[in-house]
Amino acid sequence: MHDELMRTPALPRELLAPEEPILWQGRPVFWPFVANSLWSTAMGLFWLIAISQAWRQFGRAVPAGGRRDGLDYLFFGPFFVVGALMLVAPAFVAITHRRTRFTLTDRRLVFEDGFLARRIKVVLLAKVVHVAAVAGPVERLFGVGTVQVFSGELTMGRRPQSRFDALESIPRHRQVFELIQRQLDRFGKDREGTAR
């Protein structure tokens, strides 16, 4: 894991406490990271075909020699825009890949990403409730996986659900999972011997 640490740019020191060691730092592997968003391309293509068929049917409803008043463009235009955005979603994910980085210290996990702006999220290991290692079919094909971290956050809405932060499409995900688990066990012992 040391070779990954050396190739990844350093985390800004102002985010870390003095003498806080970086245990692991890495980036997602490009193709599986982007492939996870390809479903939106398929959905966008389906969406555009369905909307174009509806538009054609609407056009047939106009009497021969009649004029369209332009309302069909106002109605169908936003649907075409949504379909086009779904088609190009993997391009946005590919651009985001260059700015995505994960860092594990002995006290926290830092998630960095962003498309137009840089977003940094810090999850304190002392607050982590659950951690899991998963690998979908595309990730298994590339020999990578995802480590999910749950810190007790819930999504807002009618039915709140658990919100997981994820170290997506990382190489040696099981080793990173075990490294995080060791840190959690250390915190568990520090907190009245709570087992994890």
C-alpha positions in Angstrom: 0.0 0.0 0.0 3.0 2.3 0.4 3.4 2.6 -3.4 -0.2 4.1 -3.7 0.6 6.6 -0.9 3.6 7.8 -2.8 1.8 8.4 -6.1 -1.2 10.3 -4.5 -0.8 14.0 -3.8 -0.6 14.8 -0.1 -3.6 15.8 1.9 -3.6 19.4 3.2 -1.9 19.3 6.6 -4.5 21.8 8.0 -7.1 19.0 8.0 -4.9 16.8 10.2 -3.8 17.1 13.8 0.0 17.5 14.4 1.7 14.1 14.4 -1.4 12.4 12.9 0.0 9.6 10.6 -1.5 8.8 7.3 -2.1 5.0 7.2 -3.5 4.8 3.7 -4.3 7.1 0.8 -5.6 6.1 -2.6 -7.8 6.8 -5.6 -10.5 4.8 -7.3 -9.5 2.8 -10.4 -10.8 4.7 -13.4 -12.7 2.1 -15.5 -14.8 0.5 -12.8 -15.4 3.9 -11.2 -16.8 5.2 -14.5 -18.6 1.9 -15.4 -20.7 2.2 -12.3 -22.4 5.2 -14.0 -23.0 3.5 -17.3 -26.5 2.5 -16.3 -27.5 6.1 -16.6 -26.4 6.1 -20.2 -28.7 3.1 -20.9 -31.5 4.8 -19.1 -30.9 8.1 -20.9 -31.0 6.3 -24.3 -34.2 4.6 -23.4 -35.6 7.9 -22.1 -34.8 9.7 -25.3 -36.3 7.0 -27.5 -39.5 7.0 -25.5 -39.8 10.8 -25.5 -39.0 11.0 -29.3 -41.8 8.5 -29.9 -44.2 10.5 -27.8 -43.2 13.6 -29.7 -43.8 11.9 -33.0 -47.3 10.8 -31.8 -48.0 14.3 -30.7 -46.9 15.6 -34.2 -49.3 13.2 -35.8 -52.2 14.6 -33.8 -51.7 18.0 -35.5 -54.1 18.2 -38.5 -52.6 18.0 -41.9 -51.6 21.5 -43.0 -52.0 22.7 -39.4 -49.3 24.6 -37.5 -47.6 23.7 -34.3 -47.8 26.5 -31.9 -44.4 25.8 -30.2 -45.9 24.5 -27.0 -44.7 21.0 -27.9 -41.1 22.3 -27.7 -41.8 23.8 -24.3 -43.3 20.6 -23.1 -40.9 18.1 -24.6 -37.7 20.2 -24.4 -37.0 19.6 -20.7 -37.5 15.9 -21.2 -34.9 15.9 -24.0 -32.5 17.8 -21.7 -32.9 15.3 -18.9 -32.2 12.4 -21.4 -29.2 14.1 -22.8 -27.7 14.7 -19.3 -28.3 11.1 -18.4 -26.4 10.1 -21.6 -23.3 12.2 -20.6 -23.3 11.3 -16.9 -20.2 9.0 -17.3 -18.3 12.0 -18.7 -19.0 13.9 -15.5 -17.9 10.9 -13.4 -14.7 10.6 -15.5 -13.9 14.3 -14.8 -14.7 13.8 -11.1 -12.4 10.7 -11.0 -9.3 13.0 -11.2 -10.4 14.9 -8.1 -11.4 11.8 -6.0 -9.1 10.7 -3.2 -9.5 8.9 0.0 -7.3 9.2 3.1 -7.2 7.1 6.2 -5.4 8.3 9.3 -5.4 6.8 12.8 -8.3 9.1 13.7 -10.3 9.9 10.6 -11.3 9.1 7.0 -11.2 11.9 4.5 -13.2 11.8 1.3 -12.3 14.3 -1.4 -14.1 14.8 -4.7 -15.9 17.3 -6.8 -16.8 18.3 -10.4 -16.7 22.1 -10.4 -15.9 22.7 -6.7 -13.8 20.6 -4.4 -15.7 18.8 -1.6 -14.0 17.4 1.4 -15.8 15.3 4.0 -14.2 14.1 7.2 -15.6 11.1 9.1 -14.1 10.6 12.6 -13.3 6.9 13.2 -14.6 7.3 16.7 -18.1 7.8 15.3 -18.1 5.0 12.8 -20.7 2.4 13.6 -20.3 -0.1 10.8 -17.9 -0.9 7.9 -18.4 -3.3 5.1 -16.4 -4.5 2.0 -18.4 -5.1 -1.1 -17.5 -5.8 -4.8 -20.1 -5.7 -7.5 -19.8 -7.7 -10.8 -18.0 -4.9 -12.6 -15.6 -4.3 -9.7 -14.8 -8.0 -9.4 -14.1 -8.1 -13.1 -11.4 -5.4 -12.5 -10.2 -6.8 -9.2 -11.3 -3.9 -7.1 -14.0 -3.2 -4.6 -15.8 -0.7 -2.4 -15.5 -0.1 1.4 -18.7 1.3 2.9 -18.5 3.2 6.1 -21.6 4.0 8.2 -21.3 6.7 10.9 -24.9 6.9 12.0 -26.0 9.5 9.5 -29.5 9.2 8.0 -30.9 10.7 4.8 -33.8 13.1 5.3 -37.2 12.5 3.9 -40.4 10.6 4.5 -38.5 7.4 5.3 -35.0 8.2 6.6 -32.4 5.6 5.5 -28.9 4.9 6.5 -26.3 6.9 4.6 -23.0 5.2 3.8 -19.9 6.9 2.7 -17.9 4.8 0.3 -14.3 4.4 -0.8 -15.4 3.3 -4.3 -13.6 1.1 -6.8 -10.3 0.9 -4.8 -7.6 -1.7 -5.3 -7.0 -4.1 -2.4 -10.3 -3.1 -0.8 -10.2 -6.0 1.6 -6.8 -4.9 3.0 -8.2 -1.3 3.4 -11.3 -2.8 5.1 -9.1 -4.7 7.5 -7.0 -1.7 8.2 -10.1 0.4 9.0 -11.4 -2.5 11.1 -8.2 -2.6 13.2 -8.5 1.2 13.8 -12.1 0.7 14.9 -11.1 -2.1 17.2 -8.5 0.2 18.8 -11.3 2.8 19.3 -13.6 0.1 20.6 -11.0 -0.9 23.3 -10.4 2.8 24.2 -14.2 3.2 24.7 -14.9 1.0 27.7 -13.9 -2.2 25.8 -16.8 -2.0 23.4 -16.5 -4.9 20.9 -17.0 -4.3 17.2 
